[in-house]
Amino acid sequence: MKLWRKARAWFWHRLGVSARCRFTWRIEKYRGQAAVDARQPYEVLERGPNLMLNVGIGEVLDLAIGVAGNVFNKTNSRIRAGTGTTAADPTDTDIQAHLATATADSVARTDQTVLVKATFAAGVGTGTWQEVVWDNKTGGTEALCRLVYNMGTKAAGDIWITNLSWTMS
């Protein structure tokens, strides 16, 4: 994987492109609504970078040139969690083994960063989280990015709040 990143950096450098794109996941884990209200998570997990997927990149590029596409706004955005452990690959289109889906609570941009927030309520997404994606509700086949990592096991009464930060520089 490191060789691929070096080759990609060399390729973009040769084209004269210096933009960087970074996704960082933050998952706040709470034991019930009272802990959420008190802002007292029992664990906060931060993980990045993760992999952009070809279908999502194509969707963003289509939106940029105005030819088509479904926007990644609050209405369309969702975070999906799964149990798949297959390494992320640019040709992936979705999670490998669906566990739960949460529609975005908010999608906002500040300067060069987009932040997507979604809440997995008590009873939703119970189980071991091994992967997450951000997609735009087009049937689960247009995910923008995918992270494969053991994020832990969500108990039935837990509330997990996911925050995905996408920064371009």
N, C-alpha and C positions, 0 to 999 in steps of 0.2 A: 504494500500500500504506500509506503514512503517513496518508493521509486516512482509510482504513478503521480504522487503529489509534486515531486520534483519535475517530472516530465510536463505536467500541466502548467506549473509555474513558468518553466522555460518556454512553453508554447505561447502563453499569454504575454510573456515578456517580449518575445520575438514579434508579436503582433502590435506591440506598443501599448498594450492594455495593462493598467496597473491596479484596476479595481479588485478588491477583496470582498468576499462574502463569507459571513460567519453566522452559524446558528448555534445558540446556547439554550439548553433546556434547564429550567428550574422547577422542581416539583416540591411543593410544600405539603407535608403530610400531617393531618390533624386527627385526633381521636374525638370526633363528634363536633356538633355545631358550637357548643360552648367554647371549645378550644379555638375554633375559627373566629368567633366573636371576640375572644381575648387575644387573638393573634399569637397563639402559643403552639406552634407546630412541635411535634415530637421529633421530627427530622426534616431537614431541608437538603435536597439532593440537587447538585448542579453538575451538568454534564454537557460537553461539547468538545469539538465540533461534531456535527453529524453530516450525513451525505445528502446533497441535493439530487433529486431524481430527474431523469431525462424528460418524463412526461410533464412534470411540474415546471421545469425550466422552459419547455416549449410553450406551456400555457402563459407564463409570465412574459416571454418574448412576443407571443401573439398579442397579448394585452398592450405591450409597449408600442407595437406598430399599428394597433387598432384594427387588426384583421378578424379577430374572433376572441373567444376565451370567456371563461367564467371568473369573475373577480374574486379575490381572496379577502372579502370584507366580512363584517360581523355577521351578516345574514347567511353567507355561504360557508364561512370557515368553521372547521371543526377539528378537534384533536381526537385521534383514534389510538387506543392502546391494544396491545396484543401479546401473545405468548410465544411468538415465533423467535427462534434463535439463529436462523440463517443469517449470515453476514449481509449487511446492507450492500446493495449493488446499484449502480446508476440506472440499470434497466428495470428495477422494481417499479411497480405502479401503486402499491398499497402495502399495508402490513401483511405479514404472512399468515397469522392465525388470530382472527378478531376476538377481542375480549369485551371491549366497550367503546362507545363513541360519546363525546360531549361536544355540543355546539358551543362556539366561542361566546364567552361572556363579554369580551371586548377585543377589538382589533384597532390599534392606534399607531400612528407614526410620529416620532419626534426626531427631527433632523434626519440622520441616516439610519435610524433604527425603527423597525416595526416590532411591536409587542403583541402577541396573541395570548389571551388568557382564557382558560376553560376549567370548569369545575366538575369533578367526578364526585357526585353526591354520595351519601351513605347508601350502600346497596348497589351502587353502579360501579362496574369494573372490579368487582371482588375477584381476587386471584393474584397470581404472580405476573408482574409486568416485565416483559423482556424487550418490548419494542414500542415505539410511538411514531406517529406520522402527523403531519399537518396537511389537510386536503381542503377542497372547496366544494364538497357536496355534489359532485358530478357522478355519483354512483360508486365512489371509492376507487376510481382508477386514475385520478389526477392528483396524486399526492406530490407536494413540493419537496418535502424532505423526510428522511427516515433515520431514526436512531435505534440501534440494537445495543442493549445494555441491561443487565439485571438491576432493575429499579426497586426491587423488593416485592413483598406481598401485601396487597391492600385487603384489610379485614372488612367485613360487612358494615361495621359502624363507622369506618374511617371516611374522611373527606380528603381527597387529594386535589390540590389546585395546581394546574400546570401553567407555566409561563414560558413561552417560546420567544426568544429575542433573535431577530434577524438583522444583522448590521452589515451595511455595505460601506466600504471606504476605498 
